[in-house]
Amino acid sequence: MKVRNINSVTLEFLKSDLTSINEVPFFDEGISAGFPSPADDFQELKISFDKEVFGTSPSTIFCTRVSGSSMEGAGISNNDIIAVDRLLDPEDGDIAVCLIHDEFTLKRLKVDKDCIWLMPENDNYKPIQITDNESFQIWGIVINTLKFHRKRK
Amino acid sequence: MYALIDCNNFYASCERVFRPSLRNKPIVVLSNNDGCVVARSNESKALGVKMGVPIFQINDIVKQHSIVVCSSNYTLYGDLSNRVMTLIKQFSPDVEVYSIDEAFLKFQNHKYANLDEIGLEMHRIVKKGVGIPISIGFAPTKALAKVANKIAKKFPERTKNYYIIDNEEKRIKALKWTKIEDVWGIGRQFSKRLQSIGVINAYQFTQLSDSYVRKYYTVVGLRLKKDLEGEPTINFEDIKPKQNIATTRSFDVMMKTQDELRERVSTFASLAGVKLRSQNSNCELIQVFIYTNRFRQDLPQYSGYKTVKLPFPTSSTFELNKYAQMALNSIYKDGYSYKKAGVILMGISQDETQQLSMFEYENPKHKVLMNVLDKLNIKMGEKVKFGGQDLKRKWKMKQDSLSPCYSTNLKDIITINC
């Protein structure tokens, strides 16, 4: 397993310790041009990105960085950051962080009658069949992907 | 009913969460500045590595058995500890976080709770959700919950990581199994004295008469005895503010001048002052000590300490620092290479019980100023410092084998290949 230090990324990430919640106002009925609606003064709906990414109990959620291209079909690219919930029970079709012989890998789970397949989302990669002899464990289930399209200073 | 939740080999377990290849391998975690062993995995314990041993003394064993050596990473341990504590708080509203890896829970209506289910579920969600294995002891008192926890930890397969003491037969059996020196709150001195009169296990201790225990082991010993008998005497409320506050450090390089030590002592006094104020206390005594490196027998050795009685109880960093510097002046000797220094605050009293002095008293502005300063530093992150502290120099600990802050720093998160 590699632990990479990407010094060029200096932006501060939404921390899993949600002592402060960042909320963004949400205009339920759209924003009209021209005179502002008096209702805007009373808008109470807010979106919390922290809550959206980490849910309301972030204790079991960890962020990890992705390296590689085998999950591009699922919208997960090299260098993306994914939020992984360790407590969720895996279901067929989940994207999971798996441990095979103490190495981490990220794949979509396909549960067959008598075996598990780790499915890539890129034709250049082959599915991996997990046999009984394999040392295998599901480390966590991916609940979100974060993409940084521009490096912040 | 109480439950004691204890994380198994906590520091070593934290190191394994993001490095699964460390499973089943011997691990030791070192103290600040990589001095000595402060935590061991079961595998290291089995190899005979003792707690507190300086790392250089076990270099051969480390090499021979490929023991993984880690510098202590309190950022990582603190975050994982918070996660564990948050998860277990789901099970009861009454939680006392006792230390970084231990917590007591109180179950008011335990008769309606299925403790077997709670034990299994608590272990499951902490192990699966955070990756830390825990042991759980249930019992009618805190001291017995500690005993139950030890049984759960010792026999994980038989107990499924939890053990319940809920009847007399189990209580007596558990106490007979518990060595006197392993009883919560029995210090080395107490256990030696008890062993000398033939008290080898916890059950024998409970067989002593109340008056005897009261006489030789004070009211604290008597309360412990009652607690072990199943009568709750040690409550959640009994956690008292600390009676001594110490800030001590080994230096990464040896210090030869008084100026360097002055800066360190000033910083330590300042840090100790923050701790003192955080528990709304004042102190009347301040002790400063300095040591040379006792492992460098090729160099001249010296250690000095001085305790100063303050003219009035205070928590002001201005006062603490003034007297700490006086103490340092009186013990500093030229010509030595110093490796460690510390500031200890003693004679601690609470704000509300403060004794006022007849002739000398604290400048009342200090209290207000310190309050503002502490709030600023909490909010801004240690921005305001005192003149005696070196503002530019950053003191670094020796941390040769520090693991990344996997769960709190974006730069340190693990990379998953795909």
Interface residues (C-beta under 8 A of the other chain):
Chain A: M1 K2 V3 R4 N5 I6 N7 V9 L11 E12 F13 K15 S16 D17 S57 S59 T60 F62 C63 T64 R65 V66 S67 G68 S69 S70 M71 I76 I81 I82 R86 L87 V97 L99 D102 E103 F104 T105 L106 K107 P120 Q137 W139
Chain B: F18 R19 P20 S21 R23 D79 N82 R83 V84 T86 L87 I125 K128 G129 V130 G131 P404 Y406 S407 T408 L410 K411 D412 I413 I414 T415 I416 N417 C418
